[in-house]
Amino acid sequence: MAHKDRQIHHFGHHEEYHLEIPDMVDDRFKVESRLGAGSFGVLHEGVNVETNQPVAIKLEPGNCRVQQLQDEYRIYRLLGGAAGFPNVYYYGHKGGYNIMVMDLLGPNLDELFGLCDHQFSQKTVAMLAKRMLRLLQVVHDLGLIYRDVKPDNFLIGRPKTDTANALFMIDFGMSKPYRDEKTGAHIPFRERGCISGTARYMSLNAHEGGEQSRRDDLESLGYVLLYLLRGSLPWQGVKEANQEAKYERIEELKRKTSIAQLCAGFTVEFSIYLHYVRKLKFDEDPDYAFCVSLFDKALKRLDAQDDEEYDWMLINDGKGWEASERKKKEPLMLTY
């Protein structure tokens, strides 16, 4: 099988590792086809041979410079399998890898977006907004900020399961506490720290290298929602000589584009949301209920119900996104 081959995996920071993917993990989990790779390492599909349950197996080289998997595992344990977060079944080490085994989920929002010709209806985006806000609130209530809100990190469940179209949040490699673990006090604001996140969606404060807090996650969510509504954002496709110049140009365009321009043609609640989150103070408690209520109002204005019927369920003559997947040779899910 392909996964048994000794191969060079390219990960973050231009590191290379000559590591063989193990066949089994913890004598329970059989490692099967590769789903994708990224800065974290490599992701494989697998199966629990005792229960026949499909799983995702995340492998991080044990000697890479930046190790995140153990911290991510701790966060999943803190979340405790709450609704909208995958269960984790194992964390350990084998064959030079740190390994985490978790629920296998379906495609992410960016992949579903592509299957819908890069345009979601306002109804679908409003329903997603409510759920994404609630997931972020769960994370924030644990004293953590996420710091990388993007469509790739929100997935739906696997087909033909009870959670087939439920929304899940994954990938906590960038997360960090925003409260002192001993005192519970909010961390202080610092200027000119390191920039973290995805440039397309990061907050204006994050562009400046400012210490991030809950408001930054919520502002990033606003840009994700507008991306899903519009099909693209005005600062996409920027080409500069280096990454620093590119980030500066993206920030410039983000500041120059008014909220009215961004939200033109959509119900007013999307504009109200972005105005609200941009005005939040660094350590202010966001009013999540207010934010969710905005998207309830948007649905009412659209004369739509929150019936959990999303655009990706209606494509392919009502057969849904699964009919698209069957046309593909590669699995849809490439990130975790």
N, C-alpha and C positions, 0 to 999 in steps of 0.2 A: 504493500500500500504506500501511497505517496508520502504520508506523514511519517513513515519510518525512515525515509531517506535522510542522511546527514546533509544539512543544508546551511547556507550562510543566511542568517536573518539580518536585515538592515533595520536598525531602530533609531531612536533619537540621538542627536549629537554625533551622527556619522559613525556610530559604533557598529562593529560587526561581531557576531558570535557564532562559533562553529559548535552548535549544540544539536543533539538528536532529540526530537520530540518523543517523550515516552509513550508506550502503548497503553499503559494503565496508570491510573492515579488512585492511591489509597486502596488498591485492590477492589475498588467498586466502580470506578469510572473509566470506561473505555474511550480512548481518544480517537476521534474520527476526523472527518474532513475539515480543512482549514477554512475559516470564515473571513479572516482579514488580519491585518497587521497595522501597527501604528507606533507612536513613540513609546508606548507602554510595553511592547513586546508583540505577542502573537495570540490570536484567538481561534480556538477550534470548537467545532461541534463535538458532542460526546453523548454517551448514554450511561445511565446507572444500570449496570448489568443485573443487579438484584431486583430492581423494580421496572426496568425498561423505560424509565423516564428520560426524555431528552434533556441534556444540560449544555451549558456553555462553559468552556474551560479556558481560562485566561492564564497565559504563561509569560512571566517576566524574567529575563536573565538575572541570575543572582549576583552577578558582578557588574551590572550596569551602574553608571555613576549616580543616577537619580532613581531611587527605588520608591515606588508609590503603592505597590499592591497591598502590602501589609496594612498601611494606613487606610486604604480603600476598604479592605476587609473589615477593619474595626468600625468604619462608618456604617457599612451594611449591617453589622451586628447591632449597632446602636439603633438603626432603623427597625430592626427586628422583624423584617418581612411585612411591614405595614403596607396597606393597600397602595399600589402604585410604585412599589420598589421590589426588585427581585430578591428571592431568598438566596442565601449562600449556604453551601453544604460542606465546604472543606476549604481550609487554607493550610499549605505546607510546602515542602521542598522536595524536589526530585530531579535528578539528571542535570543539575546546575541551574534549574529554574525555581523561582517562587511561583506557586500555582494556586489559583482560586477557582473553585467550581461553584456555579450559580445557575439559576433558572435560565433556560434558553427562551428567548423572546422572538417576536416577529420583526418586521422592518422598522426603520426609524422614520421620523416625519419627513426628512429630506428625500428619502427614497420614495415614500408615498406621494410626496409633492411632485416628484419627477414623473411618476406614473399618471398624475392628474394634469400633465402638461404645464407644470409650474404655475398653477393658479388654484387656490382654494377659495371657496365661497365665503362670504362674510359669516354665514351661519356656522360653517365648520370651524373657522378661526375663533369665533366667539365661544363656541363650546370647548375648543382646545384651551383657550385663554383661562377659562374658569378652572380647568383641571390642572393646568401648569402652575397657576397661582397657588392652588391648594398643595401641590407637591412641594413647591418652594417654601411655603409656610411650614410644612412638616420639617424640612431641613433646617430652616431658620430657628424653629422652636427648639431644636436640639443644640442651639448655640453655634451653628455652622453657617458659613456662606459658601455658595457653590462656585462662583467665579468663572464659569464657562457655559453660560446658557446659550444653547444653539439647537437647531432642529435635529441634528445628528444624535443628541443625547436624550431624546424622548422617543420611545419605542412603543409599539402596540404589542399585544400578546400574540401567541402562536395561533394559527387558524384552527378551527374546530376544538377550541378549548373554552372554558367559561370566561376567560379574559381576552378573547380574540380581538376585541376592539377597545379594550381598556388601555389607558395611557400609563406608561411606566417611565421612570427617570433613572438613568444609569450614569456611570463613570464619574467617580468622586475623586479622581486623581488631583484635581486643582483645588479641592475644598480646603477650608481652614477655619479654625474657631474665630469668632468675632467677640467672644466674651472670655475674660480671664477664668480659667477652669476652677480656681480656688475661690475667688471673690465674687464672680459673676458680673464684674464690672465690664462695660463695653470697652473694647480696645481703643486707644487714642488715635486720632487722625495723624497721619504722617504724609508729607509731600515727597515726591520724587523717589518713590520706591521702584521696584521692578514692575514692568508692565506684564500683566498676565491676562489671558483670555483670547478670544478669537476676534480679530480686528473688526470684522464686519458687524459684529453685534455688541462689542464692548461699550461701556458707558463713556461719557465724555470725561468723567473723573478718572477712569481707568486709563484712558489715553494719556493723561497727564502723569501717570505713575502714582496717583494718589492712593492711599490705603482704601481698600474696598470694604463695603458693608452691605447690608441688606438692600439698600436703595439701588446699588449697582446691578445686582441680580435682576431687580424689577425693571430697571431701565433697559437692560439687555433683552429681557423678555419682550418689551415694547418693540424693539427693532426686529425681533424674530417674528412677531405677529404681523408687522408691516411687510416684511419679506414674504410671508405666506400669502398675504392679501395682494400684494403688488406684482409678485413674480421676481422682483429684484429690488435692490436698494440703490439710490443715486451714487453711492460711493463704491459700488462693486466694479471690478475690472480695472482698478487703478494699477498702472505700471510705472514703477520708479526704479532708479539704479540700485537701491538696496532696501532692506526691510524697514529701516528707520525712516527713510524718506517716504516709503509707502504708507506707513502708519501715520506719519504727520499729514500726508495728503488726505488720507481717509478721515482723520480728525477734522481737518479744515472743511471738507465737504459736509461732514456731519453737522458741524456748527453752522455752516452757511445755509443748509437746507432747513427751512422753517417747518414746524410741526404741521402747520396748515398745508404746506406743500406735500409733506409726507402722507398726510391722511386725506388728501383731496379725493372725493368720490366715495368715501366710506362713512358709515354712521359716526356721529359726533363722539360717541363713547371712546373710540380708539384715540382720538385727539385728547379728550379729557384725561384718559389714563396716562398718556405720555407727559402731559403737563404736570399731572400730580406727582409722578415718580421723579421727575427731574427737579421738583421743588423740595423733595424730602431732604431733611438735614442728615448729616453723617450718622448720628446715633439715634435717629428718630425711629420709633416703632411704626412700621407701615400699617395702614388700615386695610388688611387683606379683605375683610368683609365688604368694605366699600368698593375695592377693586373688582371683586367678583360680581357685585351688584351692577357695576357698569356694564358687564357683558350680558347679564340677565336683561338689562334695559335694551341693549343692542339687539338681542334676539327678539324682544317684544316689538321694537321699532321695525324689525325686518319681517314681522308677522310670522315668526318661526318658533318652533318648540325645541327645547333641549331634549331631543329624542334619541341622542347618541347615534344618529344616522349620518355618517361622515361621507364626504365626497368619494373617498377611495372605495367605499362599499357599493357605489353606484356605477362605477366605470365598467367597461367590457360588457355592455348591455345588461347591467345589473348583476353580473357574475362576481364583480369586485376585483380587488387587486390580485387575488390569488390566481386568477386566470392570466394575468400579466406575468406572474412569477413562473408559471409553467412554460412560458415561451423562452425563459432564460436558462442558460446552462449553469451560470454561477448563482449562488445564493444571493438574495437581496441584501441581507444584513452584512455589512462590511466593518462596522465599528461597534465597540462595546465599551 
